[in-house]
Amino acid sequence: MDALPLQTRGLVTEASKAGYKLMPVTLDDMRPDELLVEMKYSGICHTDVIGANGAYGYVLDFPAVLGHAPSSIVSEGSESKSRDQCHSVFQSWWKLQ
């Protein structure tokens, strides 16, 4: 994987109920508690649409990149020892503690 910052693309909504566009996204330097993953597969479903439209009390920081529950491979580690490089991971769109 290329060094950070890294240019990629994502399905982005810029405001509640604003629709979605495939747009360039820049991944900045990682914090010590983050992992950089290479996303292999991801889904866009009603949960993304609900969140993007602000329904049911979902609150997103805009602009927001849609898609959740991706299957990925760790490409760069951090100070976290729980995941090694090339480790397959499945991510949640919820913030985990």
PyMOL commands that set and color helices and strands:
alter all, ss='L'
color gray80, all
select helices_A, chain A and resi 46-53+55-57
alter helices_A, ss='H'
color red, helices_A
select strands_A, chain A and resi 6-13+21-27+36-43+64-65+68-76+88-90
alter strands_A, ss='S'
color yellow, strands_A
deselect
rebuild
show_as cartoon
